[in-house]
């Protein structure tokens, strides 16, 4: 079952894009249509909100460190509870407690295993950035950098059900390349590299950090070609399905896709 949110016109989708829009379009154009043109979204559930809750608490933790403000675990727990209170979900019996417990277990794992030194000062936290690529025939690219460590090392926080492997950086190449373009546009400098900090939702949660070098000229060109493909496809309204075992298995639009003709 899907909820309806505000969709976007084709013209609006051509005026700007983001890593998530590009990735969704190249993964499955019909899913892109449902999600961004029609504005459908997955019905809220406790399990789906774990990642969002973890991300929000780590955002508050990073902001406090950036501002050199002390923040206790009790305060972070309170932030998690406040986030869950604001979701509007009708929880099943014991569901709220279970989901909150799992989310806090992930957060606590990060706090105890983080590779970031306590006294490290960030370059930026949750920075909204955009790069205008219209001069080279593309569009505006927008995004938010979760954390920028000293020296321009860009960090993105994720949660996952399985442990990332050595393909993780490649699987997230579009996102990392977009971050590289955005950072360079905002600072006039090259990033020093990237880090994916992934909290794995196991019985005993663990943190996996995957590092990637700075964006190469080859990857920058690949990204620009991918954006070009996005723009051409959206302009043509080429919203056809792209069935695949991995993508379809957990797609929230599976039933709608089966009825598409």
C-alpha positions in Angstrom: 0.0 0.0 0.0 1.3 3.5 -0.9 0.6 6.9 0.4 0.3 9.9 -1.9 2.5 13.0 -1.6 3.1 16.0 -3.8 4.4 15.0 -7.2 6.5 17.1 -9.5 6.0 18.2 -13.1 8.5 17.1 -15.8 9.7 20.7 -16.1 10.4 20.8 -12.4 12.3 17.6 -12.6 14.4 18.9 -15.5 15.3 22.1 -13.6 17.2 20.3 -10.9 18.1 16.8 -9.8 19.8 15.0 -7.0 21.8 11.8 -6.4 18.6 9.9 -5.3 16.6 11.0 -8.4 19.4 10.1 -10.8 20.0 6.7 -9.1 16.2 5.9 -9.0 15.8 6.8 -12.7 18.7 4.7 -13.9 17.6 1.8 -11.7 14.0 1.7 -12.8 12.3 4.5 -14.7 8.8 3.4 -13.7 9.7 3.5 -10.0 11.0 7.0 -10.7 7.6 7.9 -12.3 5.6 6.6 -9.3 7.9 8.2 -6.7 8.7 11.6 -8.2 6.1 12.4 -10.9 3.0 10.9 -9.2 4.4 11.5 -5.7 3.6 8.1 -4.3 5.6 7.0 -1.2 5.7 3.9 0.9 3.3 3.7 3.7 5.0 4.6 7.0 6.0 1.7 9.2 8.2 1.4 12.3 10.8 -0.8 10.5 11.1 1.7 7.6 11.7 4.6 10.1 14.7 3.0 11.9 17.1 4.4 9.4 15.6 7.9 9.5 15.6 7.9 13.3 19.2 6.8 13.5 20.2 9.4 10.9 18.3 12.2 12.8 20.0 11.4 16.2 23.5 11.2 14.6 22.8 14.6 12.9 22.1 16.1 16.3 25.2 14.4 17.7 27.3 15.9 14.9 25.8 19.3 15.2 26.5 19.4 19.0 30.2 18.4 18.4 30.5 21.0 15.6 29.2 23.7 17.9 31.4 22.4 20.7 28.3 21.7 22.9 28.1 18.8 25.3 25.4 16.3 24.6 24.6 13.2 26.8 23.3 9.8 25.8 20.1 10.6 27.7 19.6 13.7 25.5 20.2 11.7 22.4 17.7 9.1 23.6 15.2 11.9 24.1 15.8 13.1 20.5 15.1 9.6 19.2 11.8 9.4 21.2 10.8 12.8 20.0 11.5 11.8 16.4 9.4 8.7 16.7 6.6 10.7 18.4 6.4 12.9 15.4 6.0 10.2 12.8 2.3 9.9 13.1 2.5 6.1 13.0 -0.3 4.0 14.6 2.0 1.5 16.4 1.1 -2.1 17.0 1.3 -3.4 20.6 5.0 -3.4 21.7 6.1 -2.3 18.2 7.1 1.2 19.3 9.3 -0.2 22.1 10.9 -2.8 19.8 11.7 -0.3 17.1 13.0 2.3 19.5 15.2 -0.3 21.2 16.7 -1.4 17.9 17.3 2.1 16.7 19.0 3.0 20.0 21.1 -0.1 19.8 22.4 1.0 16.4 23.1 4.5 17.7 24.8 3.3 20.8 27.0 1.0 18.5 28.0 4.0 16.5 28.8 6.1 19.6 31.0 3.4 21.0 32.7 2.4 17.7 32.9 5.7 15.8 36.3 6.3 14.1 35.9 10.1 14.6 38.1 11.3 17.5 36.2 13.2 20.3 38.1 16.4 19.7 37.9 16.5 15.9 36.3 19.6 14.5 34.1 19.1 11.4 34.2 21.3 8.3 30.4 21.1 8.1 27.3 19.1 9.2 24.1 18.7 7.2 25.2 21.2 4.6 22.8 22.0 1.8 24.7 22.6 -1.4 24.0 23.0 -5.1 26.0 23.1 -8.3 24.7 24.8 -11.4 25.8 22.7 -14.4 23.6 24.5 -16.9 26.6 26.0 -18.6 27.7 22.6 -19.8 24.2 21.6 -20.9 23.1 19.8 -17.8 21.0 21.1 -14.8 21.3 22.2 -11.2 22.4 19.4 -8.9 21.4 19.7 -5.2 22.2 17.6 -2.1 23.0 17.6 1.6 26.4 16.5 2.9 25.9 14.6 6.2 29.3 15.4 7.6 32.6 16.8 6.2 35.6 15.9 8.3 38.8 18.0 8.3 40.6 18.1 5.0 37.4 17.6 3.0 36.7 14.0 3.8 33.0 13.5 3.1 31.0 11.1 5.4 27.6 9.6 4.7 25.7 7.7 7.3 23.7 4.6 6.4 21.8 1.6 7.9 21.6 -1.8 6.3 20.3 -5.2 6.9 23.4 -6.9 5.5 27.1 -6.2 5.9 28.5 -4.0 3.1 31.2 -5.8 0.9 34.0 -4.5 -1.3 31.5 -3.3 -3.9 29.9 -0.7 -1.5 31.7 2.3 -2.9 30.9 1.3 -6.5 27.2 0.7 -5.6 27.0 4.2 -4.2 29.2 5.8 -6.9 26.5 8.2 -8.2 25.9 9.6 -4.7 29.6 9.9 -3.9 30.4 11.6 -7.2 27.5 14.0 -6.7 28.9 14.9 -3.2 32.3 15.5 -4.9 30.8 17.9 -7.4 28.9 19.7 -4.7 31.9 20.0 -2.4 34.1 21.3 -5.1 31.4 23.9 -6.2 30.9 25.1 -2.6 34.6 25.3 -1.6 36.6 25.6 -4.7 38.7 22.7 -3.4 38.9 19.0 -4.1 37.6 16.6 -1.5 40.2 14.3 0.0 38.0 11.2 -0.1 34.8 9.6 1.1 33.6 7.4 3.9 30.4 5.3 4.2 29.6 4.7 7.8 27.1 1.8 7.7 25.3 0.5 10.8 24.3 -3.1 10.2 21.0 -4.2 11.8 22.2 -7.5 13.2 21.3 -9.1 16.6 24.6 -7.6 17.7 24.8 -4.4 15.6 28.1 -3.5 14.0 29.6 -0.5 12.3 31.3 -0.9 9.0 33.4 2.0 7.5 34.1 1.8 3.8 36.6 4.4 2.5 36.9 5.6 -1.1 39.4 7.9 -2.8 38.6 11.4 -4.2 36.5 11.5 -7.3 38.6 11.0 -10.5 38.0 12.8 -13.8 36.7 9.5 -15.2 34.0 9.3 -12.5 33.1 12.9 -12.9 32.6 12.3 -16.6 30.6 9.2 -15.9 28.3 11.2 -13.6 27.8 13.9 -16.2 26.8 11.2 -18.8 24.4 9.7 -16.2 22.8 13.1 -15.6 22.6 13.6 -19.4 20.8 10.2 -19.6 18.4 11.3 -16.8 17.6 14.6 -18.5 17.0 12.9 -21.9 14.8 10.2 -20.4 12.7 12.6 -18.3 12.3 15.0 -21.3 10.9 12.0 -23.4 8.9 10.9 -20.4 10.5 7.5 -20.8 9.1 5.8 -17.7 9.3 2.1 -18.5 9.8 -0.7 -15.9 13.2 -2.4 -15.5 12.5 -5.7 -13.7 15.4 -7.3 -12.0 15.7 -9.9 -9.2 17.5 -7.6 -6.7 15.5 -4.4 -7.4 12.0 -5.9 -7.5 12.4 -8.0 -4.4 12.0 -5.1 -2.0 10.3 -2.5 -4.3 7.3 -0.8 -2.7 5.7 -0.4 -6.1 5.8 -4.1 -7.0 2.0 -4.5 -7.3 1.6 -1.3 -9.4 4.4 -2.4 -11.7 2.7 -5.8 -12.4 -0.4 -3.9 -13.6 1.5 -1.5 -15.8 1.0 -1.7 -19.6 
